[in-house]
Amino acid sequence: MNLRALRRTLAIELAYRPGGVLATKIHLKHVAVATTEGYASRPGGAQAELLAEANKHESERNLDLVWEEFRNYQQGIMPAGPGARELTESFAHIDAKLDPADAPAAKVQRNDREILSLLTKRAKVLHLGLANYCWFTDPSRALCLRLAGTPTADKPLIGMCDSARCPQATHHPGHRSVWADHADKTKTFLGELGPTRRTERTRLQADYDRATRVITAIDTATEAST
């Protein structure tokens, strides 16, 4: 390990974040943003190389996540959320191709590498939200883009995601703790509101009800495997 390698690793991790150039400038204590741009990407320069490396790491991470969810599906642990059915159907289609009884001998899927190749297409459309997965297969169906008035964008607006309503969003057991924490805090706020704050109570109650519905759906999908 050396200082250059450590700074390089830090820069790659920062590149995952929105506004990564500014975050890198602050954390690496560059005097000018121009220094950061040179360090982290200009067409044909170090910045482009860093971006390509970050994209590679992101692709590998997404494939690992899809692989994990596919294994969960095979064990009967299903996703929840508006996009759960579509994701489950996708996994069922892939799983059917792995059945030796239905495939010619030359096409039998025998190892993890071949399974991963079937999951790659799904991994390419995966975007991570704080409390959900976004499977960005069709921009015209993305709720965030419709709300923003940009239905033809090539990436979702994760910060505007309402995963309880978007048809391309799913919830998984790993997201439960986030929703549970949100529900607990919202319940606390509700208990502290005075009787005159009806508007805030109505808004928070709707938020709390949504969180509990998501938690219930995750638990139901998980318990179905037991």
Buried (B, 14 or more C-beta within 10 A) or exposed (E): EEEEEEBBEEBBBBBEEEEBBEBBBEBBEBEEEEBBBBBBBBEEEBBEEBBEBBEEBBBEBBBEBBBEBBEBBEEEBBBBBBBBEBBBEBBEEBBEBBEEEEEEEEEBBEEEEEBBEBBEEBBEBBBBBEBBBBBBBEBEBBBBBBBEEBEEBEEBBBEBBEBBEBBBBBBBBBBBEBBBEBBEBBBEBBEEEEEEEEEEBEEBBEBBEBBBBBBEBBEEBBEEEE
